[in-house]
């Protein structure tokens, strides 16, 4: 793993992600306090709406932003989005109305919907060796998990010295530092195909996604992960404080244990992928999450809750770390950004459904029933994954080209029936039977 860090471009981008994540974590804490300042006991409704706005921005704007990214210099695009996010956050301490929060959150997440897929699709260009890329994915997963643990602690420490609006200043600094780190690297260029319309570029990633069996299976696996994960993210506070009668500090501890389980599993993923296929590991991880949530009604004490949350966290990392490898091998280099954007949007569709579902069911039917319903939904999704994602999923596929003339350059030296690494592209619009 240290060998991967010897790549200076990747090292700088990883540092950019880390400082950006820390800044985002500080903003999350500050946003909750701002919502309380503006809305009092309606703060939960404000935050819930803000979360829904975030998901809508991700789902609707990621493909559009990806099409724009392919028409602009990649480094300049990433830096501009970091600066835009810093500017938006700088306005948050000065808002006086709830609607202003909603507008700024939408603009902030619109910028993130462009930044994140473009960032993700850049990493395989910098780490072409699959082992290095897997290590890179592991480190990015670790960075996200560590942020969940470190940011609340850092925020709590800062709040003993300053008032909560100052936390937004930390977020601004994080985005500015990220921009400086991105400027410091040279990124490979990627351009839109000549003559490709903007509408075609917007929908290209989704069309490739829908036509590729392993990506259709990945979408359903993300649905299972979201069903289980929503129970953790939405209802941990209710389980700890209402069901177990503990204080807010135990909520943070439970979520920290979930992150710790994910970090430990992420470190093991590169070694596990030497013996398992991505499909097997990801299905196993998602199954761990679904099983863990199904066992949640049996929790009677905080120790058992932590053990279960660590188990679910480990499953989360196992299901998420290999995703980049799956997306990367399912697209041409020039289509990679579009497919990463499609993955980003489609996975957030799942969370957009399961976040409110977990909250509403928990309030209406109780936590035990909610856990079981979400576990059943996750199990059904995994059964569909098992059926739709082929066990035998080779990169090289034999196929015919009855649609091409015999003198077409693609057929030279191969003939109309041939085999090669197969992805959906302008010459291969459908998956071979």
C-alpha positions as CSV (number, residue, x, y, z in Angstrom):
1,X,0.0,0.0,0.0
2,X,2.9,2.4,0.7
3,X,4.1,1.7,-2.8
4,X,0.9,3.3,-4.1
5,X,1.6,6.4,-2.1
6,X,4.9,6.8,-3.9
7,X,2.9,8.1,-6.9
8,X,3.0,11.9,-6.2
9,X,-0.1,12.7,-8.2
10,X,-2.2,10.2,-6.4
11,X,-0.7,11.2,-3.0
12,X,-1.7,14.8,-3.6
13,X,-5.2,13.9,-4.7
14,X,-5.6,11.6,-1.6
15,X,-4.5,14.5,0.6
16,X,-7.0,16.8,-1.2
17,X,-9.7,14.3,-0.5
18,X,-8.8,14.0,3.2
19,X,-8.7,17.8,3.8
20,X,-12.0,18.2,1.9
21,X,-13.6,15.4,3.9
22,X,-12.5,17.0,7.2
23,X,-13.9,20.3,6.1
24,X,-17.2,18.7,5.0
25,X,-17.4,16.9,8.4
26,X,-17.0,20.2,10.2
27,X,-19.7,21.7,8.1
28,X,-22.1,18.8,8.9
29,X,-21.8,19.5,12.6
30,X,-22.1,23.3,12.1
31,X,-25.1,22.8,9.8
32,X,-26.9,20.9,12.6
33,X,-26.2,23.7,15.0
34,X,-27.3,26.3,12.5
35,X,-30.6,24.4,12.0
36,X,-31.2,24.4,15.7
37,X,-30.3,28.2,15.8
38,X,-32.8,28.9,13.0
39,X,-35.6,26.4,13.7
40,X,-35.3,25.2,17.3
41,X,-37.1,22.0,17.9
42,X,-37.9,21.8,14.1
43,X,-34.2,21.4,13.4
44,X,-34.7,17.7,12.6
45,X,-37.2,18.6,9.8
46,X,-34.7,21.2,8.4
47,X,-31.9,18.7,8.4
48,X,-34.1,16.0,6.8
49,X,-35.1,18.4,4.1
50,X,-31.5,19.4,3.5
51,X,-30.5,15.7,3.2
52,X,-33.2,15.1,0.6
53,X,-32.1,18.2,-1.3
54,X,-28.6,16.8,-1.3
55,X,-29.7,13.5,-2.8
56,X,-31.9,15.2,-5.4
57,X,-28.9,17.3,-6.5
58,X,-26.7,14.3,-6.7
59,X,-29.1,12.2,-8.7
60,X,-30.2,14.9,-11.1
61,X,-27.0,16.8,-11.8
62,X,-24.1,14.3,-11.7
63,X,-24.6,13.1,-15.4
64,X,-24.9,16.8,-16.5
65,X,-21.8,17.7,-14.6
66,X,-19.9,14.7,-16.1
67,X,-20.8,15.8,-19.6
68,X,-19.4,19.3,-18.8
69,X,-16.3,17.8,-17.3
70,X,-15.4,16.0,-20.6
71,X,-15.5,19.4,-22.4
72,X,-13.3,21.3,-19.9
73,X,-9.7,20.8,-18.7
74,X,-10.0,18.3,-15.9
75,X,-7.7,20.0,-13.4
76,X,-9.3,23.4,-13.9
77,X,-12.8,21.8,-13.5
78,X,-11.9,20.2,-10.2
79,X,-10.2,23.4,-8.9
80,X,-13.2,25.6,-9.9
81,X,-15.6,23.3,-8.1
82,X,-13.5,23.4,-4.9
83,X,-13.5,27.2,-5.1
84,X,-17.3,27.3,-5.7
85,X,-17.9,25.0,-2.7
86,X,-15.6,27.2,-0.5
87,X,-17.5,30.3,-1.6
88,X,-20.9,28.8,-0.9
89,X,-19.9,27.6,2.6
90,X,-18.6,31.1,3.3
91,X,-22.2,32.4,3.0
92,X,-23.7,29.9,5.5
93,X,-22.8,31.7,8.7
94,X,-24.7,34.8,7.5
95,X,-28.1,33.2,6.6
96,X,-31.1,34.3,8.6
97,X,-33.9,32.1,7.1
98,X,-34.3,28.4,6.6
99,X,-35.0,28.8,2.9
100,X,-31.6,30.3,2.4
101,X,-30.1,27.2,3.9
102,X,-31.9,25.1,1.4
103,X,-30.7,27.2,-1.6
104,X,-27.1,27.1,-0.5
105,X,-27.2,23.4,0.3
106,X,-28.5,22.7,-3.2
107,X,-25.8,24.8,-4.8
108,X,-23.1,23.2,-2.6
109,X,-24.3,19.6,-3.5
110,X,-24.6,20.6,-7.2
111,X,-20.9,21.4,-7.1
112,X,-20.2,18.1,-5.2
113,X,-22.2,16.2,-7.8
114,X,-19.7,17.4,-10.4
115,X,-16.6,17.1,-8.3
116,X,-16.9,13.6,-6.9
117,X,-17.4,11.5,-10.1
118,X,-14.8,13.5,-11.9
119,X,-12.4,12.9,-9.0
120,X,-13.2,9.2,-8.8
121,X,-12.8,8.7,-12.6
122,X,-9.3,10.3,-12.4
123,X,-7.8,7.8,-10.0
124,X,-7.6,4.8,-12.5
125,X,-5.8,7.1,-14.9
126,X,-3.1,7.8,-12.3
127,X,-3.0,4.1,-11.1
128,X,-3.3,1.9,-14.2
129,X,-2.0,-1.2,-12.3
130,X,-5.0,-2.9,-10.8
131,X,-3.3,-3.8,-7.6
132,X,-2.3,-0.2,-7.1
133,X,-5.8,1.0,-8.0
134,X,-7.2,-1.4,-5.4
135,X,-4.9,0.0,-2.8
136,X,-5.9,3.5,-3.8
137,X,-9.6,2.6,-3.4
138,X,-8.8,1.1,0.0
139,X,-7.1,4.3,1.1
140,X,-10.0,6.5,-0.1
141,X,-12.4,4.3,1.8
142,X,-10.2,4.6,4.9
143,X,-10.2,8.4,4.5
144,X,-14.0,8.5,4.4
145,X,-14.3,6.3,7.5
146,X,-11.7,8.2,9.4
147,X,-13.6,11.4,8.6
148,X,-16.7,10.0,10.3
149,X,-14.7,9.4,13.5
150,X,-12.3,12.4,13.4
151,X,-14.5,15.3,12.3
152,X,-17.0,15.1,15.2
153,X,-14.1,14.9,17.7
154,X,-12.4,17.9,16.0
155,X,-15.6,19.8,16.0
156,X,-16.2,19.2,19.6
157,X,-12.7,20.4,20.5
158,X,-13.1,23.5,18.4
159,X,-16.5,24.3,20.0
160,X,-14.8,24.5,23.4
161,X,-12.9,27.5,22.0
162,X,-15.1,29.1,19.4
163,X,-18.8,29.4,18.4
164,X,-20.2,27.1,15.7
165,X,-20.1,29.6,12.7
166,X,-16.3,29.3,12.9
167,X,-16.6,25.7,11.9
168,X,-17.8,26.8,8.5
169,X,-14.4,28.6,8.3
170,X,-12.7,25.3,8.7
171,X,-14.7,23.9,5.8
172,X,-13.7,26.8,3.6
173,X,-10.0,26.2,4.4
174,X,-10.5,22.5,3.6
175,X,-11.9,23.2,0.2
176,X,-9.2,25.8,-0.5
177,X,-6.5,23.4,0.6
178,X,-8.0,20.8,-1.7
179,X,-7.9,23.2,-4.6
180,X,-4.2,24.0,-4.0
181,X,-3.4,20.2,-3.9
182,X,-5.2,19.6,-7.2
183,X,-3.4,22.5,-8.8
184,X,-0.1,20.8,-7.8
185,X,-0.6,17.8,-10.0
186,X,-0.8,17.2,-13.7
187,X,-3.8,15.2,-14.7
188,X,-4.3,13.3,-18.0
189,X,-6.6,15.0,-20.4
190,X,-9.9,13.6,-21.5
191,X,-12.1,15.1,-24.2
192,X,-15.6,14.5,-25.4
193,X,-15.9,12.5,-28.6
194,X,-15.9,14.7,-31.8
195,X,-19.4,15.4,-32.9
196,X,-21.1,14.1,-29.8
197,X,-24.1,16.2,-28.7
198,X,-24.3,17.4,-25.2
199,X,-27.6,15.5,-24.6
200,X,-25.9,12.3,-25.8
201,X,-23.0,12.9,-23.4
202,X,-25.4,13.5,-20.5
203,X,-27.2,10.2,-21.1
204,X,-24.2,8.1,-22.2
205,X,-23.2,6.9,-18.8
206,X,-26.7,5.8,-17.9
207,X,-27.1,3.9,-21.2
208,X,-23.8,2.1,-20.7
209,X,-24.8,1.3,-17.1
210,X,-28.2,-0.1,-18.1
211,X,-26.8,-2.2,-20.9
212,X,-24.0,-3.9,-18.8
213,X,-25.2,-6.9,-16.7
214,X,-22.6,-6.5,-14.0
215,X,-23.5,-2.8,-13.6
216,X,-27.2,-3.7,-13.4
217,X,-26.3,-6.1,-10.6
218,X,-24.2,-3.4,-8.9
219,X,-27.2,-1.1,-8.9
220,X,-29.3,-3.7,-7.1
221,X,-26.5,-4.5,-4.7
222,X,-26.4,-0.8,-3.9
223,X,-30.1,-0.9,-3.1
224,X,-29.4,-3.7,-0.6
225,X,-26.6,-1.7,1.0
226,X,-28.7,1.5,1.2
227,X,-31.6,-0.5,2.8
228,X,-29.3,-1.7,5.6
229,X,-27.1,1.4,5.8
230,X,-30.1,3.7,6.2
231,X,-31.1,1.9,9.4
232,X,-27.7,2.7,10.8
233,X,-27.4,6.3,9.7
234,X,-31.1,7.3,10.4
235,X,-32.0,5.2,13.5
236,X,-28.9,4.8,15.6
237,X,-29.8,7.9,17.5
238,X,-33.2,6.5,18.3
239,X,-31.9,3.1,19.2
240,X,-29.3,4.6,21.6
241,X,-31.3,7.3,23.2
242,X,-34.9,6.2,23.1
243,X,-34.5,2.4,23.2
244,X,-31.4,2.0,25.4
245,X,-31.8,5.3,27.3
246,X,-28.3,6.5,26.8
247,X,-26.8,10.0,26.1
248,X,-25.7,11.7,22.9
249,X,-22.1,10.7,23.4
250,X,-23.1,7.0,23.0
251,X,-24.7,7.9,19.6
252,X,-21.3,9.2,18.4
253,X,-19.6,6.1,19.9
254,X,-21.9,3.7,18.1
255,X,-21.4,5.4,14.8
256,X,-17.7,5.5,15.4
257,X,-17.7,1.7,16.0
258,X,-19.5,1.3,12.6
259,X,-16.7,3.4,11.0
260,X,-14.1,1.4,12.8
261,X,-15.5,-1.9,11.5
262,X,-15.5,-0.4,8.0
263,X,-11.9,0.7,8.3
264,X,-10.6,-2.7,9.5
265,X,-12.4,-4.5,6.6
266,X,-11.2,-2.0,4.1
267,X,-7.6,-2.8,5.0
268,X,-8.3,-6.5,4.3
269,X,-10.0,-6.0,0.9
270,X,-6.8,-6.0,-1.2
271,X,-5.7,-9.3,0.3
272,X,-9.2,-10.8,0.0
273,X,-9.4,-9.8,-3.7
274,X,-6.4,-12.0,-4.3
275,X,-8.6,-15.0,-3.5
276,X,-12.2,-13.8,-4.3
277,X,-13.9,-12.2,-7.2
278,X,-15.3,-8.7,-6.7
279,X,-18.8,-10.2,-7.1
280,X,-18.3,-12.7,-4.3
281,X,-16.7,-10.2,-1.9
282,X,-19.3,-7.5,-2.6
283,X,-22.3,-9.9,-2.3
284,X,-20.8,-11.2,1.0
285,X,-20.4,-7.7,2.4
286,X,-23.9,-6.6,1.4
287,X,-25.2,-9.9,2.9
288,X,-23.4,-9.1,6.2
289,X,-25.1,-5.7,6.3
290,X,-28.6,-7.2,5.6
291,X,-28.1,-9.9,8.2
292,X,-26.9,-7.4,10.8
293,X,-29.9,-5.2,10.3
294,X,-32.2,-8.2,10.5
295,X,-30.6,-9.1,13.9
296,X,-31.0,-5.5,15.2
297,X,-34.4,-6.2,17.0
298,X,-32.5,-8.6,19.3
299,X,-30.2,-5.9,20.6
300,X,-30.7,-5.4,24.4
301,X,-27.5,-3.6,25.4
302,X,-25.0,-1.1,24.1
303,X,-22.2,-3.6,23.8
304,X,-24.2,-5.9,21.6
305,X,-25.2,-2.9,19.5
306,X,-21.6,-1.9,19.0
307,X,-20.6,-5.5,18.0
308,X,-23.5,-5.6,15.5
309,X,-22.7,-2.1,14.1
310,X,-19.0,-3.1,13.6
311,X,-20.1,-6.2,11.8
312,X,-22.4,-4.1,9.5
313,X,-19.6,-1.6,9.0
314,X,-17.2,-4.4,7.9
315,X,-19.8,-5.5,5.4
316,X,-20.2,-1.9,4.2
317,X,-16.5,-1.6,3.3
318,X,-16.4,-5.1,1.6
319,X,-19.3,-4.0,-0.6
320,X,-18.0,-0.6,-1.5
321,X,-14.2,-0.7,-1.9
322,X,-14.3,-2.8,-5.1
323,X,-16.9,-0.7,-6.9
324,X,-14.3,1.4,-8.7
325,X,-12.7,-1.7,-10.2
326,X,-16.1,-2.8,-11.5
327,X,-16.9,0.6,-13.0
328,X,-13.4,1.0,-14.4
329,X,-13.5,-2.3,-16.4
330,X,-17.0,-1.6,-17.7
331,X,-16.1,1.4,-19.8
332,X,-13.6,2.8,-22.3
333,X,-11.3,5.4,-21.0
334,X,-13.2,8.2,-22.8
335,X,-16.5,7.0,-21.2
336,X,-15.2,6.4,-17.7
337,X,-16.2,9.8,-16.3
338,X,-19.8,9.3,-17.6
339,X,-20.1,5.8,-16.1
340,X,-18.7,6.9,-12.7
341,X,-21.3,9.7,-12.8
342,X,-24.0,7.1,-13.6
343,X,-22.8,5.0,-10.7
344,X,-22.8,8.0,-8.4
345,X,-26.3,9.1,-9.4
346,X,-27.9,5.6,-9.3
347,X,-26.5,4.7,-5.9
348,X,-27.9,7.9,-4.5
349,X,-31.3,7.1,-5.9
350,X,-31.2,4.1,-3.5
351,X,-30.3,6.3,-0.5
352,X,-32.9,8.9,-1.5
353,X,-35.5,6.1,-1.1
354,X,-34.2,4.4,2.0
355,X,-33.3,7.4,4.1
356,X,-36.9,8.7,4.4
357,X,-38.2,5.1,4.5
358,X,-36.1,4.2,7.5
359,X,-37.2,7.4,9.3
360,X,-40.9,7.2,8.5
361,X,-41.1,3.4,9.3
362,X,-39.2,3.9,12.5
363,X,-41.6,6.6,13.7
364,X,-44.7,4.7,12.5
365,X,-44.1,1.0,13.0
366,X,-41.2,1.0,15.6
367,X,-37.6,0.1,15.2
368,X,-38.0,-3.7,15.3
369,X,-40.5,-3.8,12.5
370,X,-38.4,-1.3,10.5
371,X,-35.3,-3.4,10.8
372,X,-37.0,-6.5,9.6
373,X,-38.7,-4.7,6.6
374,X,-35.4,-3.1,5.6
375,X,-33.6,-6.5,6.0
376,X,-36.2,-8.2,3.8
377,X,-36.0,-5.5,1.2
378,X,-32.2,-5.9,1.2
379,X,-32.5,-9.7,0.9
380,X,-34.8,-9.4,-2.1
381,X,-32.4,-7.0,-3.8
382,X,-29.5,-9.5,-3.2
383,X,-31.5,-12.3,-4.6
384,X,-31.9,-10.3,-7.8
385,X,-28.2,-9.5,-7.8
386,X,-27.4,-13.2,-7.7
387,X,-29.6,-13.7,-10.7
388,X,-28.7,-10.7,-12.8
389,X,-24.9,-10.4,-12.2
390,X,-23.4,-13.5,-13.9
391,X,-21.1,-15.7,-11.9
392,X,-19.0,-16.2,-15.0
393,X,-18.2,-12.6,-15.9
394,X,-15.1,-12.6,-18.2
395,X,-13.7,-9.5,-19.7
396,X,-13.2,-11.1,-23.1
397,X,-16.4,-12.0,-24.9
398,X,-17.0,-13.6,-28.3
399,X,-19.6,-11.7,-30.4
400,X,-20.7,-11.0,-34.0
401,X,-20.8,-7.8,-36.0
402,X,-23.5,-8.4,-38.6
403,X,-24.2,-4.7,-38.5
404,X,-20.8,-3.7,-39.8
405,X,-19.5,-3.9,-43.4
406,X,-16.7,-6.4,-44.1
407,X,-14.2,-3.6,-44.7
408,X,-14.9,-1.8,-41.4
409,X,-11.6,-1.1,-39.5
410,X,-12.9,-2.8,-36.4
411,X,-13.1,-6.1,-38.3
412,X,-9.7,-6.0,-40.0
413,X,-7.7,-9.2,-39.1
414,X,-10.6,-10.5,-37.0
415,X,-13.7,-11.0,-39.1
416,X,-17.3,-10.4,-38.2
417,X,-17.1,-13.0,-35.4
418,X,-14.3,-12.3,-32.9
419,X,-13.5,-11.8,-29.2
420,X,-11.9,-9.0,-27.2
421,X,-12.4,-7.1,-23.9
422,X,-16.1,-6.1,-24.2
423,X,-17.6,-2.8,-23.1
424,X,-20.6,-0.9,-24.3
425,X,-19.5,1.7,-26.9
426,X,-20.6,3.1,-30.3
427,X,-19.6,-0.2,-32.0
428,X,-21.0,-2.5,-29.2
429,X,-24.4,-1.2,-28.2
430,X,-25.8,-4.4,-26.7
431,X,-24.4,-7.1,-24.5
432,X,-23.8,-10.4,-26.3
433,X,-26.1,-13.3,-25.3
